[in-house]
Amino acid sequence: MPCFHALRRLAFRLIDSRRGATAVEYGLIVAVIVLAMLGALNNVAGVTIGMWGNVSTKVVNAR
């Protein structure tokens, strides 16, 4: 159980520390940025797949 007490002490130090709060805020900001990037990438991927599908159709029909 010494490990549990060390983790507990660390958790309370992080809760009381302003640096811990700042780290959490930065973590949340990074998480929002990553979610926005994933959403944008998903949109770009859909457009790119549609574009290449259109190119493929035109090549097949040109034969």
Beta strands, then each sheet from edge to edge (+ up, - down):
end
